[in-house]
């Protein structure tokens, strides 16, 4: 009986140690908590990297292309999170955070990163067609300094995201007729997240309240004004 008991205790000890050992598949990809994690669904997608691939997101500006981008880049669609969500995500409870009034359900205002990143990419796309967008698009109606700062902000956000995710998918190279040097094959398979499902989650959890209802509470403390806004109306 003693030997059996010792064997069981030893087995439990090794099991506990094994459970506490970081998985080699997870140690450098530990997810940061998000209430939208339930919408994450992995799928394998083969990218189309053909130079003239007729995507609905590319080409000469048109209302159809603008509508396609507007659907996926909904960075101004706020959702609601709880204090528990904020703390679980590693954030701190700050008196500067925007709260919804109790009569509109309470909670804190939040939005997701990915639509903002797509907004930034869309802004760069528009900037490449200045004759079409500059006269009418609100993003280009500010002073040249602020427009430049907005563009640089977007470039920096996209850079950080690309380096953060560091896609290590292999691109093979081929000999192509008419080319004297090898040519990369950008039609590669990727493990992706189903963006349509995440977009559905955003729409489903969007908070629709009058803009006038989003006001400061009595205990609100503003964060310092960013330097680039000090000489501009906000």
CORLINCOR-V943780 format. One record per backbone hydrogen bond with DSSP energy under -0.5 kcal/mol. NH is the residue of the N-H (numbers start at 1). CO is the residue of the C=O. Records with the same first field share a line. If there is no record, write none. Layout:
BEGIN
NH=CO  CO
END
This chain:
BEGIN
5=1
6=2
7=3
8=4
9=5
10=6
11=7
12=8
13=9
14=10
15=11
16=12
17=13
18=14
19=15
20=16
21=18
26=23
27=23
29=26
37=34
38=35
39=36
40=37
43=192
45=43  190
47=45  188
49=47
53=50
55=53
58=55
66=62
67=63
68=64
69=65
70=66
71=67
72=68
73=69
74=72
75=73
77=74
78=76
79=110
80=205
81=108
86=82
87=83
88=84
89=85
90=87
91=86
94=92
97=94
100=107
104=101
105=102
106=101
108=81
109=98
110=79
116=112
117=113
118=114
119=115
120=116
121=117
122=118
123=119
124=120
125=121
126=122
127=123
128=124  125
129=126
130=127
132=129
133=129
134=130
136=133
137=133
140=137
141=138
147=143
148=144
149=145
150=146
151=147
152=148
153=149
154=150
155=151
156=152
157=153
158=154
159=155
160=156
161=157
162=158
163=159
164=160
165=161
166=162
172=170
174=183
176=174
179=176
183=174
185=172
186=184
188=186
190=45
192=43  190
194=41
195=193
198=194
199=195
200=196
201=197
202=198
203=199
204=200
205=201
206=203
207=78
208=206
209=207
213=210
214=211
215=213
220=217
221=95
229=226
230=227
232=229
END
